[in-house]
């Protein structure tokens, strides 16, 4: 989402002359939610999960958030990894399948980490393989998906579980070899899941409400889906 917001910034400012700047603070949704509850002076909160938005709404900071996108899990791998051709599914991330493969996940508290754990639980049940869990797969944990992607793009890691949109963006910049998609189902059992994205204005300022409404709009959803690999809400 950070990539998309930075991309639309110039056009949004040009279309809204009363807004002099858009200042973004990027990070894990859980970290940002905690900062907002503790008085961080933000105007709009964009969350990559319902639970982190619930943290802010329960504190009375945001009253009516809007859901505007979904983002499914995918496998990203380093373009020069020795394992490129052998990474074909989540099973490929196990050392038993690819000895010495280096794999990263987001920490459990970050939405990308929670999503990865949920997907691994589904895959464990669908394939009947108890090794498909965080302890067996993860060689390192990242505080945010941005940090995890950076480690993959520079080759510190061979692969990781990120979002489809991140794979899409990295591939367009030729930073990674792209994605291995995680199927929706296997043998009639669910595999892949999606995080839901929410937005809400933190205060009653007109500019805050207007930007929040723009993020929730069909025009912004169209940009997300057609150019950045997000799914409809």
C-alpha positions as MATLAB code, in Angstrom:
seq = 'XXXXXXXXXXXXXXXXXXXXXXXXXXXXXXXXXXXXXXXXXXXXXXXXXXXXXXXXXXXXXXXXXXXXXXXXXXXXXXXXXXXXXXXXXXXXXXXXXXXXXXXXXXXXXXXXXXXXXXXXXXXXXXXXXXXXXXXXXXXXXXXXXXXXXXXXXXXXXXXXXXXXXXXXXXXXXXXXXXXXXXXXXXXXXXXXXXXXXXXXXXXXXXXXXXXXXXXXXXXXXXXXXXXXXXXXX';
ca = [
       0.000    0.000    0.000;
       2.922    2.352    0.627;
       3.882    2.087   -3.047;
       0.368    2.958   -4.193;
      -0.032    5.914   -1.844;
       3.262    7.427   -2.954;
       2.264    6.954   -6.590;
      -1.058    8.786   -6.247;
       0.382   11.598   -4.104;
       1.255   14.092   -6.910;
      -2.085   13.695   -8.668;
      -4.047   13.964   -5.430;
      -2.248   17.180   -4.477;
      -2.839   18.597   -7.958;
      -6.564   17.819   -7.709;
      -6.892   19.186   -4.154;
      -5.249   22.640   -4.018;
      -6.370   23.150   -0.399;
      -4.076   20.264    0.621;
      -0.483   21.506    0.707;
       1.156   18.117    1.349;
       0.558   14.436    2.108;
       2.953   13.181    4.780;
       2.976    9.389    5.117;
       4.196    7.314    8.047;
       4.647    3.717    6.892;
       5.006    0.662    9.077;
       3.263   -2.392   10.463;
      -0.444   -1.720   11.011;
      -0.180   -3.035   14.570;
       2.611   -0.569   15.386;
       0.762    2.333   13.779;
      -2.473    1.467   15.614;
      -0.643    1.491   18.950;
       0.926    4.860   18.125;
      -2.442    6.357   17.158;
      -4.128    5.136   20.347;
      -1.285    6.714   22.316;
      -1.756   10.121   20.687;
       0.246   10.029   17.435;
      -0.847   13.187   15.562;
      -2.164   11.570   12.401;
      -5.172   12.511   10.302;
      -6.010    9.252    8.461;
      -5.267    5.616    9.321;
      -4.934    2.943    6.616;
      -4.870   -0.531    8.132;
      -3.920   -3.863    6.555;
      -6.210   -5.827    8.882;
      -9.564   -5.554   10.617;
      -8.085   -6.340   14.035;
      -5.704   -3.372   13.960;
      -8.469   -1.047   12.801;
     -10.637   -2.453   15.617;
      -7.898   -1.409   18.065;
      -8.282    2.193   16.940;
     -12.087    2.212   16.744;
     -12.397    0.579   20.191;
     -10.316    3.432   21.590;
     -12.792    5.906   20.096;
     -10.246    7.445   17.728;
     -12.065    6.443   14.522;
     -15.818    5.905   14.385;
     -16.705    4.629   10.912;
     -13.849    2.933    8.999;
     -14.399    1.684    5.443;
     -13.137   -1.551    3.887;
     -11.638   -0.879    0.456;
      -9.419   -3.803   -0.643;
      -8.224   -7.343   -0.109;
      -4.716   -8.720   -0.585;
      -3.952  -12.435   -0.844;
      -0.772  -14.198    0.224;
       1.925  -15.170   -2.266;
       5.507  -16.451   -2.308;
       8.208  -14.016   -3.430;
      11.704  -15.234   -4.250;
      15.081  -13.622   -4.949;
      15.812  -13.312   -8.659;
      19.269  -14.910   -8.367;
      18.441  -17.565   -5.796;
      19.765  -21.067   -6.380;
      16.270  -22.306   -5.586;
      14.310  -20.289   -8.147;
      13.300  -23.206  -10.336;
      12.482  -25.432   -7.376;
      10.184  -22.984   -5.561;
       6.788  -24.081   -6.817;
       4.599  -24.186   -3.688;
       4.674  -23.639    0.068;
       6.108  -27.147    0.424;
       9.189  -25.842   -1.407;
      10.002  -23.600    1.564;
      10.841  -26.585    3.783;
      14.472  -27.611    4.280;
      13.378  -31.201    3.693;
      12.434  -30.200    0.131;
      15.183  -27.619   -0.502;
      18.063  -28.055    1.956;
      19.537  -24.757    3.251;
      16.872  -22.553    1.686;
      16.601  -19.262    3.591;
      13.004  -18.164    4.184;
      11.544  -15.132    5.973;
       8.158  -14.322    7.464;
       6.762  -11.184    9.037;
       6.458  -11.289   12.825;
       3.203  -12.760   14.117;
       1.884   -9.376   15.315;
       2.153   -7.773   11.856;
      -0.774   -8.370    9.477;
       1.540  -10.022    6.926;
       2.748  -12.409    9.644;
      -0.739  -13.215   10.865;
      -1.786  -13.889    7.270;
       1.206  -16.178    6.719;
       0.381  -18.173    9.861;
      -3.241  -18.596    8.788;
      -2.204  -19.762    5.328;
       0.358  -22.190    6.761;
      -2.293  -23.627    9.076;
      -4.575  -24.197    6.087;
      -1.770  -25.766    4.062;
      -0.757  -28.007    6.964;
      -4.299  -29.367    7.128;
      -4.766  -29.621    3.358;
      -1.478  -31.446    2.750;
      -1.402  -33.323    6.050;
       2.148  -32.123    6.712;
       2.832  -30.933   10.280;
       6.155  -29.374    9.226;
       4.368  -26.527    7.469;
       4.550  -24.092   10.385;
       6.416  -20.919   11.336;
       9.068  -22.674   13.447;
      10.008  -25.066   10.650;
       9.899  -22.601    7.762;
      11.133  -19.227    9.044;
      14.887  -18.601    9.245;
      14.237  -14.975   10.162;
      11.316  -12.717   11.082;
      10.780   -9.164    9.869;
       8.899   -6.396   11.702;
       7.027   -5.390    8.543;
       6.385   -6.602    5.022;
       8.568   -3.771    3.648;
      11.528   -5.088    5.632;
      10.869   -8.655    4.472;
      10.664   -7.609    0.819;
      13.948   -5.704    1.075;
      15.706   -8.785    2.450;
      14.407  -10.877   -0.434;
      15.253   -8.289   -3.097;
      18.891   -7.976   -1.954;
      19.321  -11.741   -1.685;
      19.612  -11.985    2.084;
      16.706  -14.439    1.818;
      15.735  -16.880   -0.918;
      12.007  -16.466   -0.394;
       9.215  -15.310    1.889;
       5.450  -15.144    2.229;
       4.268  -11.641    1.332;
       1.252  -10.111   -0.418;
       0.340  -10.566   -4.071;
       0.539   -6.801   -4.521;
       4.136   -6.763   -3.240;
       5.183   -9.454   -5.690;
       3.467   -7.541   -8.475;
       5.237   -4.280   -7.616;
       8.649   -5.902   -7.147;
       8.372   -7.739  -10.449;
       7.527   -4.542  -12.332;
      10.761   -3.037  -10.986;
      12.647   -6.255  -11.859;
      13.816   -6.496   -8.246;
      12.592  -10.078   -7.837;
      11.719  -12.977  -10.113;
       8.076  -12.466   -9.265;
       5.515  -14.573   -7.475;
       4.554  -18.141   -6.957;
       0.811  -17.997   -6.496;
      -0.761  -19.922   -3.643;
      -3.906  -21.726   -4.889;
      -7.248  -21.019   -3.265;
      -7.982  -24.691   -2.617;
      -6.346  -28.137   -2.458;
      -8.378  -31.341   -2.374;
     -11.450  -29.364   -1.428;
      -9.763  -27.581    1.486;
      -9.009  -23.856    1.673;
      -5.383  -22.785    1.230;
      -5.035  -19.074    0.527;
      -6.492  -16.207    2.512;
      -6.535  -12.421    2.197;
      -5.998   -9.483    4.496;
      -8.683   -6.834    4.370;
      -7.725   -3.162    4.161;
      -9.570   -0.423    6.042;
      -9.334    3.362    6.142;
     -10.727    5.955    8.509;
     -10.315    9.625    9.396;
      -8.765   10.161   12.834;
     -10.191   13.687   13.261;
     -13.037   15.825   11.969;
     -10.963   17.975    9.618;
     -12.480   18.314    6.163;
      -9.198   17.344    4.463;
      -8.925   14.231    6.636;
     -12.443   13.085    5.738;
     -11.886   13.870    2.064;
      -8.687   11.820    1.815;
     -10.291    8.942    3.710;
     -13.241    9.028    1.301;
     -10.873    9.036   -1.672;
      -9.117    5.890   -0.406;
     -12.509    4.189   -0.010;
     -13.687    5.306   -3.468;
     -14.249    3.119   -6.522;
     -11.662    5.183   -8.426;
      -8.912    4.293   -5.961;
     -10.064    0.664   -5.858;
      -9.737    0.550   -9.642;
      -6.096    1.711   -9.400;
      -5.378   -0.928   -6.756;
      -6.870   -3.760   -8.771;
      -5.755   -2.895  -12.305;
      -2.183   -1.771  -11.574;
      -1.102   -3.188   -8.230;
      -2.460   -6.702   -7.777;
      -4.996   -6.026   -5.030;
      -8.408   -7.667   -5.012;
     -11.876   -6.160   -4.636;
     -13.115   -5.679   -1.073;
];
